[in-house]
Amino acid sequence: MASLNVGNLGEFLREQRRTAQLSLRQLADAAGVSNPYLSQIERGLRKPSAEILQQLAKALRISAETLYVQAGILDERRAPDGTGVQTAILTDPSLNERQKQVLLQIYESFRKENGLGGGAPDGGTAPRSGDGPEDGDQPHETEADGGPHAT
């Protein structure tokens, strides 16, 4: 959490604003800040507070955490819980807002499917272990064997 990298934050905000197809004035109005102040932030002349960053994030429809990381307020080392991927998606200037939301939903569904979304990551045994894990993992060997089909 070293010094704030305000220049990169400003560039990042400008990219996000352009991706969202908002003018400087529209974003300033939506975030509740003045036009000149937002312009100074984008040019790296001002260092916004966490509260202002939160307002900007809300107006841009991105996570406040993303802006905190860009500003150097928050470290990005929380990747094991998926925020690294989420941050990458949210900060990609080549994706529009709808694409970002769809990607995040798909990512979260995969994490939940793999037991990483809400429960314990690798905790415990699988509930469907009646026939053994090999049957589901290697269907070609059981068929080539004659396994369940041979009587």
N, C-alpha and C positions, 0 to 999 in steps of 0.2 A: 504494500500500500504506500508506495513512495509519493512523489509529488504529482499533482494533477496534470495530466497531459491535455491541456485545454485546447491546443491547436487541433489535435486529432479528434477531440470531442466535437469541436465546431465543424470539422469536415464531415464527421459521421452524421451529425444532426442535419447538415445540408443535404447529404445523400439520402437520408431517411425522408426528409421533407420533399425532395424531388421525386423520390419513389412513390410517395403518397400523393403526388401531384397537387401539392399545396403551395401557395405563394407564401412568401415571408409574412405578409400581413395576415393571411388566413391562419397560419400556425400560431402567430403571436396572439391573435384574437381567441383561438381555441384553447390556448394554454394560459391565457390571462396574464400575459406579459406585454410590455410595450414593443413596438416595432424596432426602435433603435437598440433596445437591450438585446433582443433576439439576434439582430444583425451583428452586434458586438460579440455575442457568444459564438456565432458561426465563424466569425473572423478570428477567434482566439484571443480577443481582447478582454473578455470578462470570464470570470469563474462562477458558474451558477451554483446555487445551494442545492442540497438534496431535494428540498421541496420543489424548487423550480424544475429540476430534472424530472421529478415525478409528474408534474403538470405537463411537461413536454412529452414524456413517454405516453401519458394518457391521450394527449391530442394526436400523437403519431400512431397510436394503437400498437405500441411495443411495450415490452416489460420495462419497468423502472430499473430493474436489476441490470438490464443491458446497458442502460445509460450510466449507471453507477460504475460498472466495470470499465466502460469507455472513459469515464472521468477519473478513474483511478481511486474511487472511493471504496470500491469493493474488489476483492481478489477474484480471479476467475478460476480458482483451483477447486471448485466444487463439482467437477466433471462427473464423479461416480454416480451422482443422482440424476444425471441426464441434462444438467443445465448447460454444459458445453455444447451439446448438439442443439439444444433449444436456442442458445445464444447465436450459434452459427446460422440457424434458419432465420431467426428474427433480424439479424443484422445483414443478411444477404441483399444487396441493393438490386439484384437482378430478379428478385421475386416480388410479386405484388402481394397485397395484404391477404387476399383470398387464398393464394397459393401457400403463404406462410401458415395460415390457420389450418389448412387441409394437411400440410406436412406435419404440423405439430400434433394434430389429432391421430394421424396414422402412426407416428412415432410412439405416442402414449399408448395406443392400442397394442402395439407390439410389446412394449415394456410390460403392460398388464398381462398380456398373454404369456409372457415368459416369467411372470412372477416378480417383476421388478417395479411395477407401477405403484401398488399400494401395500402389498404384503412383504414378507421376508424375502430377500433376494434368492437365496438358495436353500431356504429353511425346510427341513423335513423331507418326507418321502412323497412321491407322487401318489395321488389318490387312486389312479387307475393302473395298478400294478398286478392285476389278477393273473394274466397269462405270461407275464415276464416282459421286460423291456425289449428283448431281442426280436419278438414277433413284430412289433411296430417299426423297429428301426431297420430291419433287413428283410423285407418281404420277398426279395428275389431268391434268397437262399432257402427259405421255407418252401417255396413253390418248386424250385429245382430239386429239392430233396424229396418232394412228394409229400411233405409234412401234413398239413391239415386236409389236403385233397386226396391223399392215398388212404384207402380203407381195405 
